Amino acid sequence: MTIDEMIAVLQAAKQEKKILDFTNGHGIETNVRERLSIIDIRVAPEPREIWLPISRDGKTMDGFSSAEKCRAYWPGCEPTIFREVLEDDK
């Protein structure tokens, strides 16, 4: 089953349409929510990133979403990126 086919099944289930399971060769009505509830899958979070301007004397200032915005606001600073470390919860 392709990702697009999976999305189509989920969209149909969201619209409360009948979903058939053909795992054993013949279509048996199934509940997608119940079937998916037995596995623990989810979209992995993306680490957050923030750019901090660091002055010549080592002090930090406000955070920005990009190095360019950082340089524009604090000319002469050295933008440094800080990336969140995500803990594995298993």
HUBEL-V198346 format. One line per field, one symbol per residue. ss: DSSP state (@ for helix, = for strand, . for the rest). phi: phi as a letter, one per 30 degrees, with the letter a starting at -180 (. if undefined). A space follows every 10 residues. Layout:
ss->???
phi->???
//
This chain:
ss->..@@@@@@@@ @@@@....== =......=== .@@@@@@... ........== ====.....= ====..@@@@ @@@....=== ===.......
phi->.ddddddddd dddddiddcc ccecjbdceb cdedddddcc badddcddbb ccdcddcidc becbdadddd dddbeidcdb dccdccdddc
//
